[in-house]
Amino acid sequence: VLVSLVCEGTGTRRNIYANQPYNDTIRVELREDGGRIQVPAAMLPPELRGGEDGWYELRDFSRSDIAYRARVRVNFINSAKVEIDRVSGALRIDGGQSGFTGMCRAVEGREPLF
């Protein structure tokens, strides 16, 4: 793993009745050639969830001096665009019917804080 991130933010899940706001904290692990992400549970369709232990692979991954960009496929039908600004730490996930924005910070390893 090149870098592990913890991202705190807010999102909106849209349905036919109303927009439902939510807060969440997610993790992202980035490698040279890709990575994986924990998609906010509120963004996931309840009956068609994929992933492995809550983690989803980042696909179509690209890295520039200013941003990481990828797509995450949450099931065989739906995918979302992911962008992480490398300068500000801002994260944006756009899933069409739902979205999430947050701020990321790098964390060292997987050791517990307490």
Phi, psi and omega in degrees: 000126179286311179208141174251135181238146168244128185236123178252137181188197183228158178209175177224130173253123181264137171224184186290344183261322185191166170273131182248108179283154177207158173247147179202162172235127182234167177241149176226135174241124182247139174241177178301322188249011182159215180163196178212162185216148170264104181290137177306133182303326181293341179275346187271134174296128187298326185267351186230043182280143176243218177081172179232110183055037179086358181258142178233137180289141173275128182246164181049044186286136173219151180226130175237184178294336185246346184203153165257137177227144180196178171237148175235127180263113183272342172195187185289350180254315191255141171220162182226151175274138178237132175222131177237119177285119184286343181272311184266337185087005181288135178245139175223129174240122180244110182251020180079279180277352179210160181206168181208135173230145181197180177243134184251150172225146180284142176236148181270122174056203181235020181286140177296148177282337185239000000 
